[in-house]
Amino acid sequence: MNGRIIFGIFMVLIYLAVGVLFITNVFNIDNTGISIAVGVILIIYGIWRGFRLYKGMN
């Protein structure tokens, strides 16, 4: 594995983890709707990056 693949896997995990943290409101954001929206966007983007990494489109 080269560095680009390892970095890609690492970033997918980071996006998914931070998305879950936003949804569970770990960052204590006052507006719950914004927190959930940002979390969902981050999770969807993490899945998209994982798909692109799997297909080799990075």
KEKE-3310 file (N, C-alpha, C; in steps of 0.2 Angstrom, whole numbers, plus 5000, padded with zeros to 4 digits):
npx = (5004:5002:5006:4995:4984:4983:4982:4969:4961:4962:4956:4943:4939:4940:4931:4919:4919:4919:4907:4898:4900:4896:4882:4879:4880:4892:4900:4893:4883:4872:4861:4852:4847:4856:4868:4864:4862:4875:4882:4876:4880:4894:4895:4889:4898:4910:4906:4905:4919:4925:4919:4924:4938:4938:4934:4944:4945:4952)
npy = (4994:5011:5028:5036:5028:5024:5036:5040:5030:5033:5046:5043:5036:5046:5056:5049:5046:5059:5064:5055:5059:5073:5070:5064:5074:5078:5089:5099:5108:5121:5122:5109:5104:5109:5103:5089:5089:5093:5082:5072:5076:5075:5061:5056:5061:5054:5041:5042:5046:5034:5025:5030:5028:5014:5011:5016:5029:5040)
npz = (5000:4996:5002:4998:4998:5011:5018:5012:5018:5031:5031:5028:5039:5048:5044:5045:5059:5065:5060:5067:5080:5079:5077:5089:5097:5104:5104:5110:5103:5102:5093:5088:5076:5067:5071:5068:5055:5050:5054:5047:5034:5034:5036:5025:5015:5020:5017:5003:4999:5003:4994:4982:4985:4985:4972:4965:4961:4966)
capx = (5000:5006:5004:4989:4978:4983:4979:4962:4957:4962:4952:4936:4937:4939:4924:4913:4919:4917:4900:4894:4901:4891:4875:4878:4881:4897:4903:4888:4881:4865:4856:4852:4846:4862:4872:4863:4864:4882:4884:4874:4884:4900:4895:4888:4904:4914:4905:4907:4926:4926:4917:4929:4944:4937:4934:4951:4944:4955)
capy = (5000:5017:5033:5039:5024:5024:5042:5040:5026:5037:5051:5040:5035:5053:5059:5045:5047:5066:5064:5052:5064:5078:5067:5062:5081:5078:5096:5104:5114:5123:5120:5102:5103:5110:5097:5083:5091:5093:5075:5068:5077:5072:5053:5054:5062:5049:5035:5044:5045:5027:5022:5032:5024:5007:5010:5018:5035:5045)
capz = (5000:4996:5006:4996:5000:5019:5020:5011:5023:5037:5031:5028:5046:5052:5042:5048:5066:5067:5059:5072:5085:5078:5078:5096:5100:5109:5104:5114:5099:5105:5088:5087:5069:5063:5073:5065:5048:5048:5055:5041:5028:5035:5036:5018:5012:5021:5013:4996:4999:5004:4988:4977:4986:4983:4965:4963:4957:4970)
cpx = (5004:5003:4997:4983:4977:4980:4971:4958:4957:4957:4944:4934:4936:4933:4919:4913:4917:4909:4896:4895:4896:4884:4874:4879:4886:4900:4898:4886:4874:4860:4856:4851:4852:4867:4871:4864:4871:4885:4882:4878:4891:4900:4893:4894:4910:4913:4906:4915:4928:4925:4922:4936:4943:4937:4940:4950:4948:4960)
cpy = (5006:5022:5036:5035:5024:5030:5043:5036:5030:5042:5049:5039:5041:5056:5055:5046:5054:5067:5061:5056:5070:5076:5066:5069:5081:5085:5101:5110:5115:5121:5113:5100:5104:5105:5091:5084:5090:5086:5071:5069:5074:5064:5052:5056:5057:5043:5036:5043:5038:5023:5024:5029:5017:5006:5013:5025:5041:5048)
cpz = (5000:5001:5005:4999:5008:5021:5018:5015:5029:5037:5031:5035:5050:5050:5045:5056:5069:5065:5064:5079:5085:5079:5085:5100:5106:5109:5107:5109:5101:5100:5086:5080:5065:5065:5069:5057:5046:5049:5049:5035:5028:5034:5028:5014:5014:5017:5005:4995:4999:4997:4982:4978:4984:4976:4962:4959:4961:4966)
residu = (MET:ASN:GLY:ARG:ILE:ILE:PHE:GLY:ILE:PHE:MET:VAL:LEU:ILE:TYR:LEU:ALA:VAL:GLY:VAL:LEU:PHE:ILE:THR:ASN:VAL:PHE:ASN:ILE:ASP:ASN:THR:GLY:ILE:SER:ILE:ALA:VAL:GLY:VAL:ILE:LEU:ILE:ILE:TYR:GLY:ILE:TRP:ARG:GLY:PHE:ARG:LEU:TYR:LYS:GLY:MET:ASN)
# end
